[in-house]
Amino acid sequence: MNTKRYTVRAPGKLFIAGEYAITEPNQDSIVMAVDRYLSVKIKRHHYNRLELPELNLSNIRWSEKRGKAIFKKYHPRLRFIKHILDTFYEYCGGHAPVHILVSSELDSNSGQKYGLGSSAALSVAFLTALLKFSKQSEQVENRLTIFKLASIAHFRAQGNGSCADIAASTYGGWLNYRTFNSDWLMTQLKEGRTVKSIVESEWPGLKIVSLKKPDTLHFLVGWTQETARTAPMVAKVHRLKSKQPEKYSRFLATSQTAVEQMISGFKNGDLDRIITGMKQNRSALRLLGIEANVPIETEKLINLIEIATPYGGAKTSGAGGGDCGIAFIIEEDKIADIYRQWEAVGIKALPLNVSIVGVQMI
């Protein structure tokens, strides 16, 4: 009997550059893992039991039948968990009964979301915990396998997305990320290929490369205390793509140029190039918002950006419409003044730093 207890934690994420464009092939982005975590505790139990306090779900029981998770009492919020479990069962088979407790630091104490990618961190930590408990040591140490399993679960649940947040939670650090060909993955799933064969395949287009931020460049995060509604915004951008493809193509080109500039700055320690690229990406996203009629930059996000820009560069993070904005600042002694100005307009500075290691046992 496996009597050991394991705790696995996965970091949240922040998008740095390349938002919206990253869902397309051959588009670069920059994403970072942050030092706020979602944790999964797993131990042997008499029956399968799940606790999700943040979702007000407790004593959730399930069983495995023919490679599928069957919940004793189903709740709509368990849909994502079911896809995680189903993906694991198809890859590894069953497991001894377990008790799993999920806890998270990725939202505020009041329950408001920061936009740090909680579903990605959940899938990465949950799958890693199950792999470890099932003594799949080789898979636990293979981050690409974890990334692919979590991405399969994500696509089964949502059918789209870049999975950049999954990469950040899995690998940690600062990443240059290009998404895989999503049509290819959906085809593999629809054709009934096994999870194992999909994981063992080379995923076309995928690129995950570590970056190092120059030590003299300071990273700031401001939270608007407003929750973004991402789905309607993404839908409007898709409408622009279908109805005015020339404008959308122009956005992709300007986004790629900006992100390449930033990546070059990271690789060469060129602070000016990073900040210039950040400003270019902000301009590209701002124009996209205007042309797609999407409020990427809310009033608070505009204030955040305009306060920080004189000291470096700033932009929205993620889809925009709320959540967080970010800034790169060269002069450390200006940070306190920026924070004071942010606070005066209702923006809360978040003390977030990079999480270097990604998903890990603790």
C-alpha positions in Angstrom: 0.0 0.0 0.0 1.2 3.5 -0.9 1.1 5.2 2.6 3.0 8.3 1.5 1.6 11.8 1.3 2.6 14.2 -1.3 2.2 17.9 -1.8 2.6 19.3 -5.3 2.4 23.0 -6.1 2.3 24.8 -9.4 2.8 28.6 -9.9 0.4 31.0 -11.5 1.3 33.0 -14.6 1.3 36.5 -16.1 1.4 37.3 -19.8 4.2 39.7 -20.6 3.8 40.1 -24.3 2.0 38.6 -27.4 -1.5 38.4 -26.0 -4.3 37.5 -28.5 -1.7 36.8 -31.2 -0.4 33.8 -29.4 -3.4 31.7 -30.3 -2.2 31.8 -34.0 0.6 29.6 -35.5 4.2 31.0 -35.6 3.4 33.8 -33.1 5.8 34.4 -30.3 4.8 35.4 -26.8 6.5 36.0 -23.4 5.0 34.5 -20.3 6.3 34.2 -16.7 5.5 32.0 -13.8 4.8 34.0 -10.6 5.4 33.1 -7.0 1.7 32.5 -6.1 0.8 28.9 -6.1 -1.9 26.3 -6.3 -1.2 23.3 -4.2 -2.6 19.7 -4.4 -2.2 17.4 -1.4 -2.7 13.7 -2.1 -2.7 10.6 0.2 -4.1 7.1 0.3 -7.7 6.8 1.4 -10.5 4.3 1.7 -12.3 5.8 -1.3 -11.7 8.6 -3.8 -12.4 11.9 -2.1 -11.8 15.5 -3.3 -11.9 18.8 -1.4 -12.0 22.1 -3.3 -12.6 24.7 -0.6 -12.2 27.7 -3.0 -15.2 26.4 -5.0 -17.1 25.5 -1.8 -17.0 21.8 -2.8 -16.2 19.2 -0.2 -16.3 15.4 0.2 -16.6 14.9 -3.5 -16.5 11.2 -4.3 -15.8 9.5 -7.5 -14.8 6.2 -9.0 -13.0 5.2 -12.2 -14.9 3.1 -14.7 -13.5 2.1 -18.1 -11.0 5.0 -18.1 -13.6 7.6 -17.1 -14.2 9.4 -13.8 -17.7 8.9 -12.5 -18.7 11.3 -9.7 -21.2 10.1 -7.1 -22.8 13.6 -7.2 -22.0 15.7 -10.2 -21.6 19.5 -10.0 -21.0 21.7 -13.1 -17.8 23.1 -11.5 -16.4 19.5 -11.6 -16.3 19.5 -15.4 -12.7 20.6 -15.6 -11.6 18.1 -12.9 -13.4 15.3 -14.8 -11.3 16.1 -17.9 -8.1 16.0 -15.9 -9.0 12.7 -14.3 -10.2 11.2 -17.6 -6.9 12.2 -19.3 -4.9 10.7 -16.5 -6.8 7.4 -16.6 -6.4 7.1 -20.3 -2.7 7.7 -20.0 -1.9 5.6 -16.9 -4.9 3.5 -16.0 -6.4 3.6 -12.6 -4.9 4.3 -9.2 -5.5 3.3 -5.6 -8.2 5.4 -3.8 -6.9 8.8 -2.8 -7.9 11.9 -0.8 -7.0 15.1 -2.6 -7.1 18.6 -1.2 -6.7 21.6 -3.4 -5.8 25.0 -2.1 -4.9 28.2 -3.9 -3.1 31.5 -3.5 -4.0 32.7 -7.0 -7.0 34.7 -6.1 -7.4 37.6 -3.6 -8.6 36.9 0.0 -12.0 38.1 -1.0 -12.2 35.6 -3.8 -11.6 38.1 -6.7 -9.4 36.8 -9.4 -6.1 38.4 -10.2 -5.9 36.7 -13.6 -3.0 34.4 -12.7 -4.1 31.3 -14.5 -5.7 29.2 -11.8 -7.2 26.5 -14.1 -3.8 25.9 -15.7 -2.0 25.6 -12.4 -4.8 23.2 -11.2 -4.4 20.9 -14.2 -0.6 20.9 -13.9 -0.5 20.3 -10.1 -3.4 17.7 -10.1 -1.8 15.6 -12.9 1.6 15.8 -11.4 0.3 14.6 -8.0 -1.6 11.7 -9.6 1.5 10.7 -11.6 3.7 10.9 -8.4 1.2 8.9 -6.3 1.0 6.2 -9.1 4.8 5.9 -9.0 5.2 7.3 -12.6 8.5 8.9 -11.6 9.8 9.1 -15.2 6.7 11.1 -16.2 6.9 13.4 -13.1 10.4 14.4 -14.1 9.4 14.9 -17.8 7.9 18.4 -17.9 7.0 18.1 -21.6 4.8 15.1 -20.7 3.1 17.0 -18.0 2.6 20.0 -20.3 1.1 17.8 -23.0 -1.3 16.0 -20.6 -2.5 19.2 -19.1 -3.0 20.7 -22.5 -5.0 17.7 -23.6 -7.3 18.0 -20.6 -7.6 21.8 -21.3 -8.6 21.3 -24.9 -11.1 18.6 -24.0 -12.7 21.1 -21.6 -12.5 24.3 -23.6 -11.6 23.3 -27.2 -9.3 26.3 -27.7 -6.5 28.4 -26.0 -2.8 28.9 -26.4 -1.8 26.8 -23.3 0.9 29.4 -22.5 -0.4 29.5 -18.9 0.1 25.7 -18.7 3.7 26.1 -20.0 4.4 28.7 -17.3 2.9 26.5 -14.5 4.9 23.5 -15.7 8.3 25.0 -16.5 8.5 28.1 -14.4 10.7 31.2 -15.1 10.4 33.5 -18.0 9.5 31.8 -21.2 9.4 32.5 -24.9 6.4 30.5 -26.0 4.8 29.5 -29.3 1.7 27.4 -29.2 1.3 24.1 -31.0 -1.0 23.6 -34.0 -4.4 23.5 -32.2 -6.2 22.1 -35.3 -3.7 19.2 -35.2 -4.5 18.4 -31.6 -8.2 18.6 -32.1 -7.9 16.2 -35.1 -5.9 13.7 -33.0 -8.6 13.8 -30.3 -11.5 13.6 -32.7 -9.9 10.6 -34.5 -9.7 8.7 -31.3 -6.0 8.5 -31.0 -4.9 7.3 -27.5 -3.6 9.9 -25.1 -0.3 8.0 -24.8 0.3 8.2 -28.6 -0.6 11.9 -28.7 1.8 12.6 -25.8 4.6 10.7 -27.5 4.1 12.5 -30.8 6.0 15.7 -31.7 3.5 18.6 -31.5 3.8 20.8 -34.6 4.7 24.4 -33.9 5.3 24.1 -30.2 8.2 26.1 -28.8 9.1 26.6 -25.1 12.4 28.4 -24.5 13.7 29.8 -21.2 14.6 33.5 -21.0 16.5 35.4 -18.4 15.4 38.9 -17.3 18.3 41.3 -16.9 18.9 41.9 -13.2 18.8 45.7 -13.6 15.3 45.7 -15.1 12.6 45.9 -12.4 9.2 44.2 -12.9 6.1 45.7 -11.4 2.5 44.4 -11.3 -0.6 46.5 -10.6 -4.0 45.0 -9.9 -7.1 47.1 -11.1 -9.4 45.2 -8.6 -11.7 44.7 -11.6 -12.4 41.2 -13.0 -12.0 40.7 -16.7 -14.6 38.9 -18.7 -12.3 37.2 -21.3 -14.7 35.1 -23.4 -16.7 38.0 -24.9 -13.5 39.9 -25.7 -11.9 36.9 -27.5 -15.2 36.4 -29.4 -15.0 40.0 -30.8 -11.4 39.6 -31.8 -12.4 36.4 -33.7 -15.1 38.4 -35.4 -12.5 40.9 -36.5 -10.4 38.1 -37.9 -13.2 36.7 -40.0 -14.7 40.0 -41.2 -11.6 42.2 -41.6 -8.7 39.8 -42.0 -6.4 42.5 -43.3 -6.6 44.4 -40.0 -6.1 41.2 -38.0 -3.1 40.2 -40.1 -1.6 43.6 -39.5 -2.1 43.2 -35.8 -0.3 39.8 -35.9 2.6 41.3 -37.8 3.1 44.3 -35.4 2.7 42.0 -32.4 5.3 39.6 -33.7 7.8 42.5 -34.4 7.3 43.8 -30.9 7.7 40.5 -29.1 10.8 39.7 -31.2 12.3 43.0 -30.1 11.6 42.1 -26.4 13.0 38.6 -26.8 16.2 40.0 -28.4 16.5 42.4 -25.4 16.1 39.5 -22.9 18.8 37.5 -24.7 21.3 40.3 -25.0 20.5 42.2 -21.7 19.4 45.2 -23.7 17.0 47.1 -21.4 16.1 49.7 -24.0 15.1 47.1 -26.5 12.8 45.3 -24.0 11.1 48.6 -23.1 10.7 49.6 -26.8 9.2 46.3 -27.6 6.8 46.5 -24.7 5.6 49.9 -25.9 5.2 48.6 -29.4 3.2 45.6 -28.1 1.0 48.0 -26.1 0.3 50.0 -29.2 -0.6 46.9 -31.2 -3.0 45.7 -28.5 -4.5 49.2 -28.1 -5.3 49.4 -31.8 -6.7 45.9 -31.8 -9.0 46.9 -29.0 -10.2 49.9 -31.1 -10.7 47.9 -34.3 -12.4 44.9 -32.6 -14.4 47.1 -30.3 -12.9 45.4 -27.3 -12.1 47.3 -24.0 -8.6 45.9 -23.7 -7.5 49.0 -21.9 -10.0 50.1 -19.2 -9.8 53.5 -17.6 -7.8 52.0 -14.7 -5.4 50.1 -17.0 -4.8 53.3 -19.0 -4.0 55.1 -15.7 -1.7 52.3 -14.7 0.2 52.5 -18.0 0.4 56.2 -18.2 1.7 56.5 -14.6 4.5 53.9 -15.2 5.5 54.7 -18.8 7.6 57.8 -18.1 9.9 55.5 -16.0 10.1 52.7 -18.5 7.4 50.7 -20.3 4.0 49.4 -19.3 1.0 47.5 -20.8 -1.9 45.3 -20.0 -1.3 41.7 -19.1 -3.4 38.9 -20.6 -6.7 39.7 -22.3 -7.1 43.1 -20.6 -10.5 44.4 -19.6 -9.4 44.4 -16.0 -7.2 42.2 -13.8 -3.5 43.3 -14.0 -1.2 45.6 -15.8 2.6 45.3 -15.8 5.6 47.6 -16.1 9.4 47.3 -16.6 11.3 50.1 -14.8 15.0 50.8 -15.0 15.4 53.1 -12.0 14.7 51.3 -8.8 14.3 54.5 -6.7 11.2 55.4 -8.8 9.2 52.3 -7.8 7.8 53.7 -4.6 6.5 56.8 -6.4 4.8 54.7 -9.0 3.1 52.6 -6.3 1.9 55.8 -4.6 0.5 57.1 -7.8 -1.2 53.8 -8.6 -2.8 53.7 -5.2 -4.2 57.1 -5.7 -6.2 55.9 -8.7 -7.3 52.6 -7.1 -4.6 50.3 -8.4 -3.1 47.9 -5.9 0.6 47.0 -6.4 1.0 43.2 -6.1 4.4 41.9 -4.8 4.8 39.2 -7.4 8.2 37.8 -8.4 9.2 35.1 -10.9 8.8 31.5 -9.8 11.9 29.8 -11.3 11.2 26.1 -10.8 7.6 25.6 -12.1 5.6 22.6 -10.8 7.4 20.9 -7.9 7.1 18.6 -4.9 7.3 20.3 -1.5 
